[in-house]
Structures are given as structure tokens and as C-alpha cells.
């Protein structure tokens, strides 16, 4: 059963979940100069982005929508009918109308946006608006190359040259439907005069010089209506309610030319209000037009009858009628006036039927405006016109096959049938009433026979004159009412706040860009460093090694610059020598005192420095006056004899195999006092079987009687198995882990060995630690100028900057 290591404190939290803030700060401090360099680059990039980006500004205004009134049905308010939907639908319709292409086109027709004047800079272009050195007039009845820059250059005030700049242009034809893409057009070679038309196959315009400069250069770009509409009805224009409880819309436009954006928003709202007023006046205008058509016929008839009446009186010397005739006249006058009104109504019904059958709803006059007080008919006509207005609203942004348009078309068709059915009934009722009036008039006319013939003729003419005069007066009154209504109409909606330009551009955002680049400049090197460490599979941190391993770390040994392994013997004042002295001191606390000890040194794989550690640990013990024996137990790859200049003909393999029975024959002395060596000997065919024999245990027992310290340089435990069999023979086992060489998986392998083999006396050595790792707290002894190599290394400029 495994026993806890007395050298290590208990851990309450899994080590993988711990974050060492100090290590993180040290890691950041280690790359501080890279962070400063990264910040310099990213902040310079931020400055260049802000300096040479074309700023985008936001223009905004506020528009009021009258509550409970549809934007396009305000023209029907005289009929006392409200909007078809709630406030939310009203606002939604308003937004659609304000962003519709017909409204935008009407606004753009009033603005000179078809030519853009651009001043070319070194890194960016700036658009000029209003105050331009040139004025260009475009003939849009001629094909034009648009949506690409044309350069105009002049050296005097009479002539200029024209050249095409871009690689691709859009060729627009007068019908505004045909459009072609044209690549790399050839620039004209001739010069042109200011004020004259530039006649080219693909362009026709004229240029006027409005500035005072004798010479100059300017870029112009022609913008056809379709491209302008795509821009000003696209994503750059945003319309939304300012608050859920209000009917005020916030109109915002993103533009690189604030003055143009301000003019467009103001013109857009003005055009919409004028369009709304025009829609309101359309009904009154239709009523006036219908009445005018009736008045033309009545005025001619009235003038003709008036002349007949005067001629009759003159010829017959008759100017008045008898009391009996007057009574008959008044009765007939009242009935015939009512008859004329019913015939007028029936004429309106018939005309309305024709409009409905042709689905021509724009010319329909509201019945109430003509004195036809039929509430059902008036309501149906109002609803029909509202549906037609809704269809016009949808048609400005949707196609005929879209669901909203199809739905409103269905409602219009249903309403049309309902009105036609109602007209059938009211027309029949009017016809019956007309027949009744005609019969009553016919009965009264029989009383004419008792009157003199002359009086009868006079009475007929006066009846006809009075009838036309009464109807003419009625129509004049209705026309006056419609004219007053049209003159008194005002838009239901209004502009609350004209367009204002936000002085701070919305793009690029200076503070945001600088902050982002500041964060990026800091995070990028830190992230790369942390990422490299995270994805690095090699051990580079002594503290990480201590945390993840279940063995205690006895010592960290810095990287040696010597070509051979005898560092302790040849460089007694080096940092490596001091590290091995520290290792010896730590072993003194672990190994039993006043008795011989056996220290086994191994590693996970070859190349981690176990032989280097074995030689120098044996050397530091020998220098301290202890009789030390170094045994090369790696029978597969013998190395120790080479560093000491010894022979390998006889050694451990020959002794264990019985070829050399005398231990004295395999013991070799070195040039250094107190240090003896048993070399590995020739490579045997069965190295694993030799090491686990009793003969090797007996050898160690004999050597314990002669030496105070025995160092075993064993094979790597990750490659061969015999080293594990030697664990019970040693007083301590040192696993060598090499900086930036050993894999992190080796730690798990060592931990697994501890659980399986009960490595109660096993410890770690961190070998080959580079100087920079010592500098940041991973080891001992470097960076303070104490050792000779410290002074030499600190002369390096990269070391002084902390970049090594």
C-alpha cells in the first residue's frame, strides 16, 4: 500500500484546477517587451485606421404620426371614419411608406444627387457638396456610364480633359430599365470646352467651371435613379418608434456626407407630407370634377331655356301666370326638383358601377360629397378607398404575388362585389321612385287643360327653367363645399424636429478602436505565450513539475555549456556545480547517516541527463571526501568510461556473466581522488537477466563495505524493465527530468510507477534548466552575478533586455 510522502504537504484541491497567479504574472513579465512591441504596433494600426478611414455620420430627425389614423387614409377624415388598425399598424404602415421607393424617388427628384464630386487624397477620398469647383449637368435622355469615377483635369479656364478611372461601370439607358456592365472603357483623347456638351457614345453632359482656380483636378461620379434609390431606401436608412407609448418616429440616416443626409431627410419628410395632402385632396378634387362635368351640361341648358323664356314673353306679351297656374306650378316644381335629384343620384350610381367594373378607383367621388346620404353606401365606399390606399402602400415595396398584396386584393374584390350588389338595390329603388314621381307629375299636368294655351306654354318653359336652375344651384353649392374642404385640408402628420447631424462619427469609433487595439495588443502576445505553454507537451516549469508529480523535487540543475559531463570536476565555481552541491545537501536529509548509501539515478527515456547527473553527483561526493563508486548499470548503451578516458573491455557485464570473477578486476580508478568506477563493460545479449541476478546484489553488498556512496547509472525506466527491479537495492531513487525535453506524459508515467512499485524513496531532479527559467524563479543560482558564467552572460544585450 502506498504511503504518503512526508516531504509533501497534503493537497485539498486538485492541482489541475489551481491557478498560480504569481506564475501567470511572472509569465507576463517575462514577455513584457513583446507586449510593449505589440501595443506599439496595434495602437499605430488604430491611429492609421482612424486617420485614413472615411468617417460615417448619423443624421436624425423626428416625425409625428397622428394617433389612430392610418398614414394614407387621413384623406377620409371628413367622413368621420377612423383608421382600419391600431396604433402599431399605423406606425408600421408609416415606416413602410417613408422607406418606399416612390416617396424616395420624389424626394431625390428635388435634390441634385445625380452627380457626386469627390476630391482625391493620398489615402482616402472626400466628397464635396454644394461648394464645388465644377458643376455638371447630365442628360439622362442619353445613355450614361454611371457608378464609376470620371476624372476631370483642367489647366486653364477654357478647356478640360476627361478620363475614365475605374475598371467597371454601369451603362444606364434612358428607359431606366436597360443596364449593362462595361469594363475598362477607353478614355477620350480630345479636350472639351467648359459650358459645351460632352458628346460621347456612352456619356452626354456638360461641365461648368464655378471655382476660381485656374487649374485643378476633380473626380465625378454619375448616379442614376435606381442606384440612388437602392442606397437611400436600403439599410443606411432606419425608421423606428422612439417609444412604445408614442407615435413619434425616429428617422436616422448613415452617410459620409452629413449635409447631403440632412437635406435628404428633410426633403423626404416634406415630400411625404405633400403626398399625404394630395391624397387628402384627391376625394374633394374628384367631387369637383364630377360636378364640373354636370355643370357644363346644365349651364348650356339653363342658358338655352332662359333665352326661350325671354323670347316667349316678348312675343306673347305675357309675363305672369294666374293664381291657379301658380299653384300648379309650385306643385310641379317641387316634384320635378325631387325627380331631378333622383335622376342625378341614379346617374352617379351608373357612373360608380362603371368605375367598379373597370376597377378604376382613383376617380371615385364619395357619395356624401354629392349630397347622397346613404350611410351604408358611404361606409362601403370609404372602406374600398382605404383598401385601395393600403394596396398602394404594399405595392410600393412588394410584388403582386406577395401574401399581403394578395390578401388586400381579395378584400378589394369582396368589397367591390358588395358595393355592386348594393348599387343594384339602390338603383332599383331610385328607378321606382322616379316612376312614382313621373306618374304624380303626369296626373297634375292633366290640370293644364283648363288653362289658356299661352299660359300653358309659359308654365312649361318656367318649369323647365326652374328645374335646371334649382339643380344648378344645388351643384354649385356642393362644388363650393368640396372646394372649401380641399382648401382647408392640412396634413395629419408633421415634422417634429428637422434633421440634425451628430458631430461625432459613428464609424470609425475612435475610443472603441483604440480600446480594442489596446486589448488586442495586450492579449495577443499573452495569449500566444499562454497558448504555447498550454499546447506545449514538454516540461518547462519546475513548479508545474512539482504540482503534477507525486514525487518531491530535490533540485534543479541549470544547463551546462561544457562539451563533456565532468562539469563538477572541471568547473568547481559554476552554477551547475553548486546545483549538485545543493542536491548532495538535500540527499543528506533523506539518506541514512553514518552508513554506506546506494543512490540509483534513472529517467523515463534516453537523453534526459541521467548519466550526466550520475557522473556529477558522484563527483561532488568525491570532492567532499567521501569514497564514491560510480557503477554504469546501463548495459545497453555504456557511456561513463568515455568521459573519464577509461576502457570498457571489462566491467559490470563481464562480472555478472561470470567471465570476470574478481571484483578488483572491474574496479577502475580515475584521475580524481575518492572516485572509482565500474564501467558497464561489453554489451551482453541478455542485459535484463544479468541485472536481476543475485550476483549483482552481492556485488552491491561487497561495495557497501568499501565505499561510502555508491551511484548507480541505470537504464531509462520508460524503455527497459530492469531498472525497476533494482529499486529495492537502492536507498534512494532519483528520476531525472530534462527541461524542454521531457514530455509531460512522463510525469503521469512516474506517478503510475509510484503507485505500482511503492516508490517511497524516489525523488525528482530537474535537469538542463535554461538561464531564463532561473531568472523568473524556476531554479537557483542564476542571474545574480555570483558565478563566473553569470557575469559573462549578462554582457549580452538580449539578456539585458530580457529577450533571451
C-alpha positions in Angstrom: 0.0 0.0 0.0 1.4 3.4 -0.9 2.5 5.7 1.9 2.1 9.5 1.6 5.4 11.3 1.0 6.4 13.1 4.3 8.1 15.7 2.3 5.0 16.9 0.5 2.1 18.7 2.2 -1.5 17.4 1.7 -3.4 19.0 -1.2 -7.1 19.8 -0.7 -7.9 20.9 -4.2 -7.0 19.0 -7.4 -3.8 20.6 -8.6 -5.0 20.8 -12.2 -7.7 23.2 -11.1 -5.3 25.6 -9.3 -4.2 28.8 -11.0 -1.0 30.2 -9.8 -1.4 34.0 -10.2 2.2 34.6 -9.4 3.3 32.2 -12.2 0.9 33.9 -14.6 2.3 37.4 -13.6 5.8 36.1 -14.0 5.0 34.7 -17.4 3.5 38.1 -18.4 6.6 39.9 -17.1 8.8 37.6 -19.0 7.3 38.8 -22.3 6.9 42.4 -21.3 9.0 43.7 -24.2 7.0 41.7 -26.7 3.8 43.2 -25.1 5.2 46.7 -25.5 6.1 46.0 -29.1 2.7 44.5 -29.8 1.0 47.6 -28.2 3.1 49.9 -30.3 2.0 48.0 -33.5 -1.7 47.8 -32.6 -2.0 51.4 -31.4 -0.2 52.6 -34.6 -2.7 50.5 -36.6 -5.6 52.1 -34.7 -4.3 55.6 -35.5 -3.9 54.7 -39.2 -7.4 53.2 -39.3 -8.9 56.4 -37.7 -6.7 58.8 -39.7 -7.4 57.3 -43.1 -10.9 55.8 -42.8 -13.8 57.8 -44.3 -15.9 58.8 -41.3 -19.6 57.9 -41.4 -22.0 60.2 -39.6 -25.6 59.8 -38.4 -28.3 62.2 -39.3 -31.6 62.0 -37.4 -35.0 63.7 -37.2 -38.3 63.2 -35.5 -41.6 62.7 -37.3 -45.0 62.8 -35.6 -47.8 60.4 -36.7 -51.3 61.3 -35.7 -52.8 58.8 -33.4 -55.5 56.3 -34.6 -55.1 57.4 -38.2 -53.6 55.5 -41.0 -50.9 57.4 -42.9 -52.7 57.2 -46.2 -56.3 57.3 -45.1 -56.2 60.7 -43.5 -57.9 62.0 -46.6 -61.1 60.3 -45.4 -61.4 62.1 -42.0 -64.2 64.3 -43.3 -66.4 61.2 -43.5 -65.9 60.5 -39.8 -64.3 57.1 -40.2 -61.2 56.1 -38.2 -58.2 54.1 -39.3 -58.5 50.4 -40.0 -56.0 49.3 -37.5 -54.4 50.2 -34.2 -51.5 52.5 -33.5 -49.0 49.7 -34.1 -50.3 49.1 -37.6 -50.3 52.9 -38.2 -46.7 53.2 -37.3 -45.8 50.1 -39.3 -47.5 51.5 -42.4 -45.9 54.8 -41.8 -42.4 53.3 -41.7 -43.1 51.3 -44.9 -44.3 54.4 -46.8 -41.4 56.6 -45.6 -38.9 53.9 -46.8 -40.8 53.2 -50.1 -39.2 53.9 -53.4 -41.9 56.2 -54.8 -41.5 58.6 -51.9 -37.7 58.4 -52.1 -37.8 59.0 -55.9 -40.0 62.1 -55.4 -37.5 63.4 -52.8 -34.5 62.7 -55.0 -36.1 64.4 -58.0 -35.8 67.7 -55.9 -32.2 67.1 -55.0 -29.1 67.3 -57.1 -27.7 64.0 -56.1 -27.2 62.6 -59.6 -23.6 63.9 -59.6 -21.1 63.3 -56.9 -18.0 65.5 -56.7 -15.0 63.8 -55.0 -11.6 65.2 -54.0 -8.9 62.6 -54.2 -6.4 62.4 -51.4 -3.4 60.2 -50.7 -5.2 57.6 -48.7 -8.9 58.5 -48.9 -11.4 60.4 -50.9 -13.6 63.2 -49.7 -16.9 64.2 -51.2 -17.7 67.8 -51.9 -21.2 69.1 -51.6 -22.6 72.4 -52.8 -19.3 74.3 -52.7 -17.7 72.6 -55.7 -15.3 74.0 -58.2 -17.3 72.3 -61.0 -21.0 72.0 -61.9 -22.1 69.1 -64.1 -25.4 68.9 -65.9 -26.3 65.3 -67.1 -28.6 64.5 -70.0 -30.4 61.4 -68.7 -32.2 61.0 -72.0 -28.8 59.8 -73.4 -27.0 56.6 -72.3 -24.7 57.2 -69.5 -21.8 55.4 -67.7 -22.6 55.6 -64.0 -21.5 54.3 -60.7 -17.8 54.8 -61.5 -15.4 57.7 -61.3 -14.5 60.1 -64.1 -11.5 62.3 -63.7 -11.8 65.9 -64.9 -8.5 67.8 -65.3 -8.0 71.4 -66.3 -5.0 73.7 -66.8 -6.9 76.8 -67.9 -10.4 78.2 -67.6 -11.5 77.3 -71.1 -10.8 73.5 -71.6 -10.6 70.3 -69.7 -9.7 66.7 -70.2 -11.8 63.7 -69.3 -10.6 60.2 -68.4 -12.3 57.0 -67.0 -10.7 55.9 -63.8 -12.5 52.7 -62.6 -12.2 49.2 -64.2 -16.0 48.7 -64.3 -19.0 51.0 -64.9 -22.8 50.6 -65.2 -24.2 51.7 -68.5 -27.7 53.1 -68.0 -30.1 53.7 -70.8 -32.8 56.3 -71.0 -35.7 54.0 -70.2 -34.0 53.3 -66.8 -34.6 49.6 -67.3 -31.8 48.5 -69.5 -28.5 48.3 -67.7 -25.2 46.8 -68.8 -21.8 46.3 -67.2 -18.9 47.8 -69.1 -15.3 47.1 -68.2 -12.2 49.2 -68.9 -13.8 51.9 -71.3 -11.3 53.8 -73.3 -10.8 57.4 -72.2 -11.4 60.1 -74.9 -8.2 61.7 -76.3 -9.7 65.1 -77.2 -10.2 68.1 -74.9 -13.6 69.7 -74.2 -14.7 73.2 -73.5 -16.4 74.3 -70.3 -20.1 75.0 -71.0 -20.3 72.8 -74.1 -22.0 69.4 -74.2 -19.6 66.5 -73.9 -20.9 64.2 -76.7 -19.6 60.7 -76.3 -21.2 57.4 -77.3 -21.5 56.4 -73.6 -22.0 59.8 -72.0 -23.6 63.2 -72.5 -23.2 66.0 -70.0 -21.7 69.5 -69.8 -19.3 70.9 -67.3 -19.2 74.5 -66.0 -16.3 75.9 -64.1 -17.7 77.5 -60.9 -14.5 77.9 -58.9 -11.7 80.5 -59.1 -8.8 78.0 -59.6 -7.0 78.3 -62.9 -6.1 74.6 -62.8 -7.2 71.6 -60.9 -8.4 68.0 -60.8 -11.7 66.5 -59.6 -13.4 63.2 -59.7 -17.1 63.0 -60.5 -19.5 60.0 -60.4 -22.8 59.9 -62.1 -25.6 58.2 -60.1 -28.7 57.0 -61.9 -32.0 57.0 -60.1 -32.0 53.2 -59.5 -28.7 53.2 -57.7 -29.7 56.3 -55.7 -33.0 54.5 -54.6 -31.1 51.4 -53.7 -28.8 53.5 -51.4 -31.4 55.7 -49.8 -34.0 53.0 -49.2 -31.5 50.4 -48.0 -30.0 49.6 -44.7 -28.5 53.0 -44.2 -32.0 54.5 -43.6 -33.5 53.4 -40.3 -37.0 54.3 -39.1 -38.3 53.2 -35.8 -40.7 54.4 -33.0 -39.0 56.4 -30.3 -41.0 54.8 -27.6 -43.6 52.0 -27.3 -46.2 54.5 -25.9 -45.6 57.3 -28.5 -46.4 57.7 -32.2 -43.2 59.7 -32.9 -40.9 58.1 -35.4 -37.1 58.5 -35.3 -35.6 58.7 -38.7 -31.8 58.1 -38.9 -29.6 58.0 -42.0 -25.9 56.9 -42.1 -23.9 58.9 -44.6 -20.4 60.0 -45.3 -21.6 63.5 -46.3 -23.7 64.9 -43.4 -25.1 67.9 -45.4 -26.5 65.5 -48.0 -28.0 63.3 -45.4 -29.6 66.3 -43.7 -31.1 67.6 -47.0 -32.4 64.2 -47.9 -34.2 63.6 -44.6 -35.8 67.0 -44.6 -36.9 66.7 -48.3 -38.2 63.1 -47.7 -40.5 64.3 -44.9 -41.7 67.3 -46.9 -42.4 65.2 -49.9 -44.3 62.7 -47.7 -46.5 65.5 -46.2 -47.2 66.9 -49.6 -48.2 63.5 -50.8 -50.4 63.0 -47.8 -52.1 66.3 -48.5 -52.5 65.4 -52.2 -54.2 62.2 -51.2 -56.5 64.0 -48.8 -57.4 66.5 -51.6 -58.0 63.7 -54.1 -61.5 63.0 -53.0 -62.5 66.6 -53.0 -61.0 67.0 -56.4 -62.9 64.0 -57.7 -66.1 65.5 -56.4 -65.4 68.9 -58.0 -64.5 67.2 -61.3 -67.7 65.2 -61.3 -69.8 68.3 -60.5 -68.0 70.4 -63.2 -68.9 67.8 -65.8 -72.6 68.1 -64.8 -72.5 71.9 -64.6 -71.2 72.2 -68.2 -74.3 70.5 -69.5 -76.7 72.3 -67.1 -75.2 75.7 -67.8 -75.8 75.3 -71.6 -79.4 74.0 -70.9 -80.1 76.8 -68.5 -78.9 79.5 -70.9 -80.9 78.0 -73.7 -84.1 77.8 -71.6 -83.6 81.3 -70.3 -83.4 82.6 -73.9 -86.6 80.7 -74.8 -88.4 82.2 -71.8 -87.4 85.8 -72.7 -88.4 85.3 -76.3 -91.7 83.8 -75.4 -92.6 86.7 -73.1 -91.6 89.2 -75.7 -93.5 87.6 -78.4 -96.7 86.9 -76.4 -96.5 90.0 -74.1 -97.1 87.6 -71.2 -95.0 88.0 -68.0 -97.0 86.3 -65.3 -99.4 83.4 -64.8 -102.7 83.2 -63.0 -103.2 82.1 -59.3 -104.4 78.7 -60.5 -101.4 78.3 -62.7 -99.1 79.4 -59.9 -100.5 76.7 -57.6 -100.0 74.0 -60.3 -96.5 75.4 -61.0 -95.4 75.1 -57.3 -96.6 71.5 -57.1 -94.8 70.6 -60.3 -91.7 72.5 -59.3 -91.4 70.5 -56.1 -91.9 67.2 -57.7 -89.7 67.8 -60.6 -86.8 69.0 -58.3 -87.1 65.8 -56.4 -87.2 63.9 -59.7 -84.1 65.7 -61.0 -82.2 64.8 -57.8 -83.2 61.1 -58.1 -82.1 61.1 -61.7 -78.8 62.7 -60.6 -78.3 60.1 -58.0 -79.0 57.3 -60.5 -76.5 58.9 -62.9 -73.9 58.7 -60.1 -74.8 55.1 -59.4 -74.4 54.2 -63.0 -71.0 56.0 -63.2 -69.9 54.4 -60.0 -70.9 51.0 -61.5 -68.7 51.6 -64.5 -65.7 52.6 -62.3 -66.2 49.4 -60.2 -66.5 47.2 -63.3 -63.3 48.7 -64.7 -61.6 48.6 -61.2 -60.8 52.3 -61.7 -60.9 53.5 -58.1 -58.9 56.7 -58.4 -61.8 58.7 -60.0 -64.5 57.6 -57.5 -66.2 60.5 -55.6 -67.6 59.9 -52.2 -71.4 59.9 -52.2 -71.7 62.2 -49.2 -69.8 64.9 -51.1 -72.6 64.9 -53.7 -75.4 65.0 -51.2 -76.2 61.3 -51.3 -76.8 60.5 -47.7 -76.8 56.7 -47.8 -74.8 55.6 -44.7 -74.2 52.0 -46.0 -73.0 53.1 -49.4 -70.8 55.8 -47.9 -69.2 53.3 -45.5 -68.6 50.8 -48.2 -67.0 53.4 -50.5 -64.8 54.6 -47.6 -63.6 51.1 -46.8 -63.0 50.4 -50.5 -60.8 53.5 -50.9 -58.9 52.6 -47.7 -58.2 49.2 -49.0 -57.0 50.7 -52.3 -54.7 53.0 -50.3 -53.4 50.0 -48.4 -52.7 48.2 -51.6 -50.8 51.2 -53.0 -48.7 51.2 -49.8 -47.9 47.5 -50.2 -47.3 47.7 -53.9 -44.5 50.3 -53.3 -42.3 47.7 -51.7 -43.9 44.3 -52.5 -44.9 42.4 -55.6 -48.4 41.3 -56.7 -47.8 37.7 -55.7 -46.7 38.6 -52.2 -49.1 37.4 -49.4 -50.0 41.0 -48.1 -50.9 42.2 -51.6 -52.9 39.1 -52.5 -54.8 39.4 -49.2 -55.7 43.1 -49.8 -56.7 42.3 -53.4 -59.1 39.6 -52.1 -60.6 42.2 -49.7 -61.0 44.7 -52.5 -62.7 42.1 -54.7 -65.1 41.2 -51.9 -65.8 44.9 -51.2 -66.3 45.5 -55.0 -69.0 42.8 -55.1 -70.7 44.1 -52.0 -70.9 47.6 -53.5 -72.2 46.3 -56.8 -74.9 44.3 -55.0 -75.9 47.4 -53.0 -75.9 49.6 -56.2 -78.3 47.1 -57.7 -80.7 47.6 -54.9 -80.4 51.4 -54.6 -80.6 51.8 -58.3 -83.9 49.8 -58.4 -85.2 51.9 -55.5 -84.3 55.1 -57.4 -86.0 53.8 -60.5 -89.2 53.0 -58.7 -89.2 56.4 -57.0 -88.6 58.1 -60.4 -91.5 56.2 -61.9 -93.7 57.3 -59.0 -92.7 60.9 -59.3 -93.3 60.8 -63.1 -96.8 59.4 -62.5 -97.7 62.1 -60.0 -96.3 64.8 -62.3 -98.4 63.3 -65.1 -101.6 63.5 -63.0 -101.0 67.1 -62.1 -100.3 68.0 -65.8 -103.8 67.0 -66.7 -105.0 70.1 -64.9 -103.2 72.2 -67.6 -106.1 71.6 -70.0 -108.2 74.2 -68.1 -105.6 76.9 -68.6 -105.2 79.1 -71.6 -102.8 77.8 -74.2 -100.4 80.7 -73.9 -100.3 80.3 -70.1 -99.7 76.6 -70.6 -96.7 77.2 -72.8 -95.3 79.8 -70.4 -95.8 77.4 -67.5 -93.9 74.7 -69.3 -90.9 76.9 -70.0 -90.8 78.3 -66.5 -91.0 74.7 -65.1 -88.0 73.7 -67.2 -86.0 76.8 -66.3 -86.8 76.4 -62.5 -85.8 72.8 -62.6 -82.4 73.4 -64.2 -81.8 76.5 -62.0 -82.6 74.5 -58.9 -80.2 71.7 -59.9 -77.5 74.1 -61.0 -77.7 75.9 -57.6 -77.5 72.6 -55.8 -74.4 71.5 -57.7 -72.8 74.9 -57.2 -73.3 74.6 -53.5 -71.8 71.1 -53.4 -68.9 72.3 -55.5 -68.2 75.2 -53.1 -68.3 72.8 -50.2 -65.8 70.5 -51.9 -63.6 73.4 -52.7 -63.7 74.7 -49.1 -62.8 71.2 -47.9 -59.9 70.9 -50.2 -58.6 74.4 -49.3 -58.9 73.7 -45.6 -57.1 70.3 -45.7 -53.8 70.0 -43.8 -51.5 67.0 -43.3 -52.4 64.9 -40.3 -48.8 64.2 -39.6 -46.0 66.7 -39.1 -42.2 67.2 -38.7 -41.3 67.5 -35.0 -37.6 68.1 -35.5 -35.7 68.7 -38.7 -32.7 66.7 -39.5 -29.7 67.1 -37.2 -26.2 65.8 -37.7 -24.4 64.1 -34.8 -21.0 65.8 -34.7 -19.2 62.6 -33.6 -18.9 60.0 -36.4 -20.5 56.6 -35.8 -17.7 55.0 -37.7 -14.9 54.7 -37.1 -15.4 54.8 -33.3 -12.2 56.3 -32.0 -12.4 55.2 -28.4 -13.7 51.7 -29.3 -10.9 51.2 -31.9 -8.2 52.4 -29.5 -9.6 50.3 -26.7 -9.9 47.2 -28.9 -6.3 47.6 -30.2 -5.1 48.2 -26.7 -6.8 45.0 -25.6 -5.6 43.1 -28.7 -2.1 44.4 -28.3 -2.0 43.1 -24.7 -3.9 39.8 -25.2 -2.2 38.7 -28.4 1.3 38.2 -27.0 0.0 37.0 -23.7 -2.4 34.6 -25.5 0.3 33.3 -27.7 2.6 32.8 -24.7 -0.1 31.1 -22.7 -1.2 29.1 -25.7 2.3 27.9 -26.4 2.6 26.8 -22.8 -0.8 25.2 -22.8 -0.2 23.2 -26.0 3.5 22.6 -25.2 3.9 18.9 -24.4 7.4 19.4 -22.9 8.2 20.2 -19.3 9.5 23.8 -18.9 8.4 24.8 -15.4 9.7 23.4 -12.2 6.6 24.5 -10.3 4.4 22.7 -12.8 6.6 19.6 -12.4 6.2 19.8 -8.6 2.4 20.3 -8.8 1.7 17.4 -11.2 4.2 14.9 -9.9 3.6 12.8 -6.8 7.4 12.8 -6.1 9.3 15.6 -4.4 11.7 17.8 -6.5 15.1 17.7 -4.8 17.0 20.1 -7.1 17.0 22.0 -10.3 20.2 21.8 -12.3 20.9 24.5 -14.9 22.0 23.9 -18.4 25.7 23.2 -18.8 27.8 24.8 -21.5 30.6 22.2 -21.3 31.1 19.7 -24.0 31.7 16.8 -21.6 30.0 15.6 -18.5 32.7 16.4 -15.9 31.4 19.8 -15.0 31.8 19.5 -11.2 35.4 18.3 -11.6 36.5 20.9 -14.1 34.3 24.0 -13.2 34.1 24.0 -9.4 32.7 27.6 -9.3 30.0 27.1 -11.9 26.3 27.2 -11.2 26.0 23.6 -12.3 28.5 22.5 -9.6 26.6 24.5 -7.0 23.4 22.8 -8.0 24.9 19.4 -7.5 26.2 20.5 -4.1 22.6 21.5 -3.3 21.5 18.1 -4.4 24.1 16.4 -2.2 22.9 18.5 0.8 19.2 17.6 0.2 20.2 13.9 0.0 21.8 14.2 3.3 18.4 14.8 4.8 16.9 11.8 3.1 19.7 9.1 3.2 20.7 7.3 6.4 23.7 8.8 8.2 26.9 7.1 9.2 26.4 4.2 6.8 27.0 3.5 3.2 24.3 4.5 0.8 23.2 3.5 -2.7 21.7 6.1 -4.9 20.0 5.0 -8.1 19.6 7.5 -10.9 17.3 6.8 -13.8 14.9 8.6 -16.3 12.0 8.0 -18.5 13.8 7.9 -21.8 17.3 8.3 -23.0 18.7 11.9 -23.4 17.3 13.4 -20.2 20.7 13.6 -18.5 20.8 10.6 -16.1 24.4 9.8 -17.0 25.4 13.5 -16.6 23.6 13.6 -13.3 25.2 10.3 -12.1 28.8 11.4 -13.0 28.5 14.9 -11.4 26.6 13.6 -8.3 29.4 11.0 -7.8 32.0 13.8 -8.4 30.5 16.2 -5.8 30.5 13.4 -3.2 34.1 12.5 -4.1 35.2 16.2 -3.8 33.6 16.3 -0.3 36.0 13.5 0.8 33.6 10.5 0.6 34.8 7.4 -1.0 32.5 7.2 -4.0 31.8 4.4 -6.5 30.0 5.1 -9.8 28.6 2.0 -11.4 27.4 2.0 -15.0 24.3 -0.2 -15.0 23.1 0.8 -18.5 24.4 -2.4 -20.2 22.7 -1.5 -23.5 24.3 1.9 -24.0 27.5 2.2 -22.0 28.8 5.8 -21.7 30.6 6.6 -18.4 34.0 5.3 -19.4 34.3 7.7 -22.3 34.1 10.8 -20.1 36.9 9.6 -17.8 39.1 8.2 -20.6 38.8 4.6 -19.4 38.4 1.3 -21.1 35.3 -0.7 -21.4 36.7 -4.2 -22.0 35.9 -5.3 -18.5 33.1 -4.2 -16.4 29.7 -5.0 -14.9 28.6 -7.2 -17.7 31.7 -9.4 -17.6 31.4 -9.7 -13.8 27.7 -10.6 -13.8 28.0 -13.1 -16.6 30.9 -14.9 -14.7 33.6 -14.0 -17.2 35.4 -12.0 -14.6 35.0 -13.4 -11.1 37.2 -10.9 -9.3 35.7 -7.6 -8.3 39.1 -5.9 -8.3 39.4 -6.6 -12.0 36.4 -4.5 -12.8 37.1 -1.6 -10.5 38.8 1.3 -12.2 40.4 4.3 -10.6 40.1 7.8 -12.1 42.3 10.8 -12.1 40.3 12.2 -9.2 40.7 11.2 -5.6 38.0 9.2 -3.9 36.2 8.4 -7.2 36.2 4.9 -8.6 34.2 3.5 -11.5 32.8 0.2 -12.6 32.1 0.6 -16.3 29.2 -1.2 -18.0 31.5 -3.5 -19.9 30.8 -5.0 -23.3 27.2 -5.1 -24.3 25.7 -8.5 -23.4 22.9 -10.3 -25.2 20.8 -10.5 -22.0 21.3 -7.3 -20.0 17.9 -7.5 -18.2 18.6 -11.0 -16.9 22.1 -10.1 -15.7 21.0 -7.1 -13.5 18.3 -9.1 -11.7 20.6 -11.9 -10.6 21.8 -12.4 -7.0 25.3 -11.7 -8.2 24.6 -8.0 -8.7 23.0 -7.8 -5.2 26.1 -9.5 -3.8 28.3 -7.1 -5.6 26.5 -4.1 -4.1 26.8 -5.6 -0.7 30.5 -6.0 -1.1 30.9 -2.5 -2.4 29.0 -1.1 0.6 31.8 -2.4 2.8 34.4 -0.4 0.8 32.6 2.8 -0.3 30.5 5.4 1.5 28.5 6.4 -1.6 27.5 4.2 -4.5 25.9 5.8 -7.5 24.0 3.6 -10.0 23.6 4.9 -13.5 20.7 2.7 -14.6 18.8 2.5 -17.9 15.6 4.5 -18.6 12.6 3.0 -16.9 10.3 4.0 -19.8 12.3 1.9 -22.3 13.5 -1.1 -20.3 12.3 -3.1 -17.3 15.5 -4.0 -15.4 15.8 -0.6 -13.7 12.5 -1.3 -11.8 14.0 -4.5 -10.4 16.9 -2.5 -8.9 14.7 -0.2 -6.8 14.8 -2.4 -3.8 18.6 -2.4 -3.8 18.9 1.4 -3.6 18.4 3.7 -0.6 17.1 6.4 -2.9 16.0 6.6 -6.5 16.4 9.9 -8.4 14.3 10.4 -11.6 15.9 12.9 -14.0 13.5 15.1 -15.9 15.1 17.4 -18.5 13.9 21.0 -19.2 12.2 21.5 -22.6 12.9 17.8 -23.5 11.0 15.5 -21.3 7.3 15.1 -22.2 4.6 16.0 -19.7 3.2 12.5 -20.1 6.4 11.2 -18.4 5.1 12.8 -15.1 2.0 10.5 -15.4 4.3 7.6 -16.1 6.4 8.3 -13.0 3.2 8.8 -10.9 1.9 5.4 -12.1 5.3 3.8 -11.2 5.0 5.3 -7.7 1.6 3.7 -7.2 2.6 0.3 -8.7 6.1 0.0 -7.2 5.7 1.8 -3.9 8.5 4.4 -4.7 8.7 5.6 -1.1 12.3 6.8 -1.6 12.0 8.2 -5.1 12.7 11.9 -5.9 13.0 14.2 -9.0 15.9 16.1 -10.5 15.0 18.9 -13.0 18.0 18.9 -15.3 19.1 21.3 -18.1 17.1 24.3 -16.9 17.9 27.3 -19.1 19.1 30.5 -17.6 15.9 32.5 -18.4 13.9 29.9 -16.4 16.1 30.6 -13.4 15.7 34.3 -13.9 11.9 34.0 -13.5 12.0 31.9 -10.3 12.2 28.4 -11.6 15.6 27.5 -10.2 18.5 28.6 -8.1 21.7 30.5 -8.7 21.5 32.3 -12.0 21.1 35.9 -12.7 22.8 37.5 -9.7 26.4 37.6 -10.9 27.6 35.2 -8.3 29.0 32.6 -10.7 31.6 33.2 -13.4 29.2 32.5 -16.3 26.6 34.9 -14.9 28.9 37.9 -15.4 29.8 36.8 -18.9 26.2 36.1 -19.9 24.9 39.4 -18.6 27.1 41.3 -21.1 24.7 40.1 -23.8 22.3 42.9 -25.0 19.5 40.4 -25.3 20.0 39.3 -21.7 19.9 42.9 -20.6 16.6 43.4 -22.4 15.2 40.2 -21.0 14.6 38.8 -24.5 16.7 35.6 -24.0 
